[in-house]
């Protein structure tokens, strides 16, 4: 139960960081991933901390998420499984909303397919595949 809760908290932290962490503080977002992590979305593949950080910076520069965009991510229906000791996988539905503080408007929905590894620092994301579709 403690491992599952830690993974669910990590998933929540990732969404909070994606929505609210400033360009200067993205190290807290990147720290949720292992050094060798892979992040995939809509044909964009990022490997390792440097590339994952660069992707988060690009999303802030182009205004797709982060502070000031009023975009919020919401996870639901998360299923966490432990196929072997020190490893976990999760599937979640993801919804993304624009104008979240005034008139939330769903603009993307899909699934997260995540893999985790226990590290000396705790559970970290080793692979995220985002399967987004427009509603």
C-alpha positions in Angstrom: 0.0 0.0 0.0 2.8 2.4 0.8 4.4 1.9 -2.6 1.1 2.4 -4.4 0.5 5.6 -2.5 4.0 6.8 -3.3 3.4 6.2 -7.0 0.0 7.9 -6.9 1.6 10.9 -5.2 4.4 11.0 -7.8 1.7 11.0 -10.6 0.0 13.9 -8.9 3.3 15.8 -8.4 4.1 15.4 -12.1 0.8 17.0 -13.0 1.2 19.8 -10.5 4.7 20.5 -11.8 3.6 20.5 -15.4 0.9 23.1 -14.6 2.5 25.3 -12.1 6.3 25.1 -12.0 8.1 28.1 -13.5 10.8 27.8 -16.1 13.4 28.5 -13.5 12.2 25.7 -11.1 11.7 22.8 -13.6 14.4 20.8 -11.8 11.6 19.7 -9.4 9.6 18.3 -12.4 12.7 16.6 -13.9 13.5 15.0 -10.5 10.4 12.9 -10.8 12.1 11.0 -13.6 15.0 8.5 -13.6 18.2 9.7 -15.3 17.5 7.3 -18.2 13.8 8.0 -18.5 11.9 8.3 -21.7 8.9 10.6 -22.3 6.8 10.2 -25.5 3.9 12.3 -26.8 2.5 12.7 -30.3 5.8 11.6 -31.9 8.0 13.7 -29.7 10.4 11.4 -27.8 12.7 12.7 -25.0 15.4 10.6 -23.4 17.1 11.5 -20.2 16.9 14.5 -17.9 18.4 17.1 -20.3 15.9 16.3 -23.1 12.9 16.0 -20.7 13.9 19.4 -19.3 14.2 20.9 -22.8 10.7 19.6 -23.7 9.2 21.2 -20.6 10.9 24.5 -21.4 9.6 24.4 -24.9 6.1 23.8 -23.7 6.4 26.9 -21.5 7.9 29.0 -24.3 5.1 28.1 -26.7 2.4 28.6 -24.1 1.0 25.0 -24.1 1.4 24.6 -20.3 3.0 26.0 -17.2 2.3 29.1 -15.2 0.3 31.8 -16.9 -1.4 29.4 -19.4 -4.3 28.5 -17.2 -4.0 24.9 -18.4 -4.7 22.1 -15.9 -4.2 18.4 -16.1 -6.5 16.0 -14.4 -5.8 12.2 -13.9 -8.5 9.6 -13.2 -9.1 5.9 -13.3 -5.5 5.1 -12.4 -4.5 1.5 -12.1 -1.2 0.6 -10.5 0.4 -2.8 -10.8 3.7 -4.3 -9.5 5.0 -6.9 -12.0 8.2 -7.5 -10.1 9.9 -6.1 -7.0 11.2 -2.5 -7.5 9.1 -2.0 -10.6 5.6 -0.7 -11.2 3.3 0.2 -14.1 0.3 2.5 -14.2 -2.4 3.4 -16.6 -4.4 6.6 -16.2 -7.0 8.6 -18.1 -5.7 12.2 -18.6 -7.8 15.2 -19.3 -6.4 18.7 -20.1 -8.4 21.9 -19.7 -7.8 25.4 -20.9 -9.1 28.5 -19.1 -9.3 26.3 -16.0 -9.8 29.1 -13.5 -12.7 30.8 -15.3 -14.5 28.6 -17.8 -12.7 25.2 -18.0 -12.7 23.8 -21.5 -11.6 20.3 -22.2 -9.1 20.4 -25.1 -7.3 17.1 -24.9 -8.0 13.7 -23.4 -6.2 10.4 -23.5 -4.1 8.0 -21.5 -0.8 7.9 -19.7 1.0 4.6 -19.8 3.7 4.8 -17.2 6.5 2.6 -15.9 8.3 3.3 -12.6 11.5 2.1 -10.8 12.3 2.3 -7.1 15.5 4.3 -6.7 17.4 5.2 -3.5 15.5 8.5 -3.6 12.1 6.7 -3.9 9.9 5.8 -6.9 10.7 7.6 -10.1 9.2 7.5 -13.6 11.3 5.6 -16.1 8.9 5.7 -19.1 5.8 7.8 -19.9 3.9 7.3 -23.1 1.1 9.9 -23.6 -1.7 8.8 -25.9 -3.6 12.1 -26.4 -6.6 12.5 -28.6 -8.7 15.6 -29.2 -12.3 15.2 -27.9 
